């Protein structure tokens, strides 16, 4: 399936773009009016997100490749209904034309040449063909007589007419049939003794998912979405889609894509508040994510930023943050206890944003939880907490870390190492389980380019693997 976003001045122009690029069977996933300016003239715009299956798109491209000149222009200008009929007719005609024709045994004509030479050979071939027909007819009569004799054999023993070899052949055939029947009975008996747990079932059968939806169950679980969430989505799809249309794979896949798009929560891309804390286990990429955000604020939004670190447990972390602060030419300070905040509050009033790198602890014991709480800023600063996690982590580990940090609380989540992960469905799992929006994605080592603001379309792209590279239209540096 391909998902694309179109932007135009009017809804009509946007729909024409959808029809032109994706075809008449494209499904509209979402549409909205943009209040921001569009293009050079500063007008409003309409934004449409549409999807189409690969099979349907290939049919459209095939039909266009067969049209030339004015025919192609008329096709492009035709309504969607007319385009759909033309595509179906051309594809059906091509399939019928390319299908192999069945071999026929019917004789079209008997051509006999009464002259000599080549005609003599034809007569000889005709006589041989007639002889073969007679032999085949004789064999057919013998088989028919054998079947009737077996069905109409009298109860009393009466001598049968015919050669003795025919009776022997009948007995051999009956013995062979009895042997085959005995073999089949043995196979059926062994199959019935196999435990039902050993009989293979389709993906999702344990959750009550019908076979018609098993292809999507397998596809979504392979992308990393947990089985219980996939089962919930497909059960809802089964209830929402009419029974007659549930076998339409493209329709079902489009419904699921729209559902994921609508249920994905993201922030609006802005960075509200003044104090921002970055929390998460060690190795999750907190420091890198924080530096990328600081670089964006300084270079792109021209804001004054202060970098603080409370991660004094890790060797060299304070020196690393100090170097980043020097590169960005921003203030730097360390937080060793809660009392340090009272000394910094008045000084921090002169900056726009304060970013704090918290200790990377697993919080597996009460002592670590209390240590992190002791370093938290005063409630009057109304800090916003970003939980940072690596997309390469296992789903169970992500859930466990999120559950432990829920004791402290966090407002959104940032996923790093998207370029190293192959199962991005874990992002959707975490968002659903903890009911928090996605803030951003780290997609590489570059600062600040390899940081994206989270969008619903990007999440859908990652799960369905629509594109193999990062979407260039997403604003970098956020």
Secondary structure, DSSP 8 states (H G I E B T S, - for coil): -EEEEEEESSHHHHHHHHHHHH-TT-EEEEEEEEEEEETTTTEEEEEEEEEE-HHHHHHHHHHHHT--HHHHHHHHHS-HHHHHHHHHHHHHHHHHHHS---------------SSTHHHHHHHHHHHHHHHHHHHHHHHHHHHHHHHHHHS--SS-----S-HHHHHHHHHHHHHHHHHHHHHHHHHHHHHTS-GGGS---TTGGGT--GGGHHHHHHHHHTT--HHHHHHHHHHHHHHS-GGGTT-HHHHHHHHHHHHHHH--B--S---SSEEEEE-STTS-HHHHHHHHHHHHHHTS---EEEEE---SSTTHHHHHHHHHHHHT-EEEE--STHHHHHHHHHHTTSSEEEEE-------SHHHHHHHHHTS--GGG--EEEEEEETTS-HHHHHHHHHHHTTT--SEEEEE-GGG-S-THHHHHHHHHHT-EEEEEE-SSSTTTSEEE--HHHHHHHHHT--SS--TTS-BT-
